Amino acid sequence: MSRRIGVFGGSFDPVHNGHIAVAKSFLRSNVIDTLWVMLSPEPPHKKSGDQASYEHRLKMLELAFAGIKNTVVSDYETELSSPSFTLQTLESLKEKYPVDTFFLCLGEDSISSFESWHKYEQILDEVTLLVAERPGYNHKKLPSKITEKAIFVDHTPVDLSSTEIRSGQHHAAGEIPVPKAVSDYISEHNLY
């Protein structure tokens, strides 16, 4: 039986409540049956050495998504050559699971810079984009070649960034921007 699978990738350093909120919006859209949260071992646009280890980031993802139905935390990109470009991942998934339909899940902030992605036009040939809307972004300004291959889903974003969490800005304000299990893990392993 064919599945409709959303692929939500990133470095998740660390995973936070904003990631979880957007994942739930993708699932609520009823476009996909399941969401694969795919951890990038070495994102091409980030310098290695600037992030928590892959093992720590994977464990935090597993803790964060443990109670969320229809999500799968995936280490699939570790099977691919590095760096992991989105196109390479999608082509590999389609080859391995030929009866399934894949959607690339991303936020509207990411789609605004989509033309800068590695071989973005080929990505559009491979999959439909599932895009979580964000205030302040107007997708009507995007080229039609992108918007024609995109489904926009309602989403109320949580204003967080992994960079701010790593720098401790939220902790100083007394906020807990990550699930408690992730916060405990960060403390236990003295991350960030």
C-alpha positions in Angstrom: 0.0 0.0 0.0 1.3 3.4 -0.9 2.1 5.8 1.9 2.3 9.6 1.8 5.4 10.5 3.7 6.6 13.9 4.7 10.4 14.4 5.0 11.3 17.0 7.6 15.1 17.3 7.7 17.5 19.4 9.6 20.5 19.5 12.0 18.1 19.9 15.0 20.9 21.3 17.3 18.9 21.1 19.5 15.4 20.1 18.6 13.0 22.6 20.2 9.3 23.3 20.7 9.2 25.2 17.4 10.2 22.1 15.5 7.6 20.1 17.3 4.8 22.6 16.6 5.7 22.7 12.8 5.8 18.9 12.7 2.2 18.8 14.2 1.1 21.3 11.6 2.4 19.1 8.8 0.5 16.1 10.3 -2.7 18.1 10.8 -2.7 19.1 7.1 -4.0 15.6 6.2 -1.6 15.8 3.1 0.7 13.2 4.7 0.1 9.9 6.6 3.4 10.0 8.4 6.3 12.4 9.1 9.9 11.2 8.9 12.0 13.5 11.0 15.4 13.1 9.3 18.6 14.2 11.1 21.4 15.5 8.9 24.7 14.2 10.0 26.6 17.0 8.2 24.4 19.7 6.7 26.3 21.2 3.7 25.6 24.8 4.9 27.0 24.3 8.4 30.6 23.9 9.6 31.3 20.7 11.4 32.6 21.0 14.9 30.0 23.8 15.6 27.3 21.4 16.8 26.5 18.7 19.3 27.5 15.2 18.2 25.2 13.3 15.9 24.4 10.7 18.6 23.3 13.5 21.1 21.2 15.2 18.4 19.5 11.9 17.5 18.8 11.0 21.1 17.2 14.4 21.7 15.0 14.0 18.6 13.9 10.6 19.8 13.0 12.0 23.2 11.2 15.0 21.7 9.0 13.0 19.3 8.5 9.9 21.5 4.8 10.7 22.2 3.8 12.2 18.8 1.7 9.8 16.7 2.7 9.2 13.0 6.2 10.4 13.4 9.4 8.5 12.8 12.8 9.8 13.8 15.2 8.6 11.1 19.0 8.3 10.8 18.6 7.4 7.1 21.1 10.0 5.9 23.9 8.2 7.7 23.6 5.6 4.9 24.4 8.2 2.3 27.6 9.8 1.3 28.5 13.1 3.0 27.6 16.0 2.8 23.9 15.1 2.7 22.2 17.2 0.1 18.4 17.2 0.0 18.2 16.0 -3.6 20.5 13.0 -2.9 18.3 12.0 0.1 15.1 12.3 -1.8 16.3 10.4 -4.9 17.6 7.6 -2.6 14.3 7.4 -0.7 12.3 7.2 -3.9 14.5 4.4 -5.2 14.2 2.5 -1.9 10.5 3.0 -1.5 9.1 3.3 -5.1 5.4 2.9 -4.2 5.4 5.7 -1.6 4.9 9.4 -2.3 7.3 11.8 -0.6 6.8 15.4 0.3 9.6 17.8 1.4 8.5 19.6 4.6 9.8 23.0 5.3 8.9 26.3 6.8 8.0 29.4 4.8 11.2 31.0 5.9 13.1 28.3 4.2 11.1 28.4 1.0 12.0 32.1 0.6 15.6 31.1 0.0 14.8 27.8 -1.8 16.4 29.0 -5.1 19.8 29.0 -3.3 19.5 25.2 -2.4 21.7 22.7 -4.2 20.0 21.7 -7.5 16.6 23.1 -6.2 14.9 22.7 -9.6 15.7 19.0 -9.6 14.2 18.8 -6.1 11.0 20.2 -7.5 11.1 17.5 -10.2 11.3 14.9 -7.5 8.7 16.0 -4.9 6.0 18.4 -3.9 6.9 20.8 -1.1 4.8 20.9 2.0 5.3 24.4 3.5 4.2 25.7 6.9 3.1 29.2 6.6 4.7 32.0 8.7 3.6 35.5 9.4 5.7 38.1 7.6 6.4 35.9 4.6 4.5 36.3 1.3 4.8 33.2 -0.9 2.9 35.1 -3.6 6.2 36.8 -4.3 8.0 33.5 -5.0 8.5 32.3 -8.6 5.6 30.3 -9.9 7.9 27.3 -10.6 8.2 27.0 -6.8 4.7 27.8 -5.7 3.2 25.5 -8.3 5.0 22.6 -6.6 4.1 23.6 -3.1 1.2 23.0 -0.7 0.9 25.6 2.0 -0.4 24.5 5.4 -1.7 26.6 8.3 0.8 27.0 11.1 1.2 29.3 14.0 4.9 29.4 14.6 6.7 29.3 17.9 9.4 32.0 17.8 12.5 30.0 18.6 15.9 29.3 17.1 18.4 26.6 17.9 21.1 29.2 17.8 19.5 31.2 20.7 18.9 28.0 22.7 22.6 27.0 22.4 23.6 30.5 23.5 21.4 30.2 26.6 19.3 33.3 25.9 16.0 31.5 26.7 17.3 29.9 29.9 18.3 33.4 31.2 14.7 34.5 30.7 13.4 31.4 32.6 11.8 30.0 29.5 12.0 26.3 28.7 12.0 26.2 24.9 12.5 22.4 24.6 10.5 19.5 25.8 11.4 18.6 29.4 13.0 15.2 28.4 15.3 17.1 26.1 16.1 19.8 28.7 17.0 17.0 31.2 19.2 15.3 28.5 21.0 18.6 27.8 21.7 19.1 31.5 22.8 15.5 32.1 25.3 15.6 29.2 26.3 19.2 29.7 25.5 20.3 26.1 25.6 23.9 25.0 
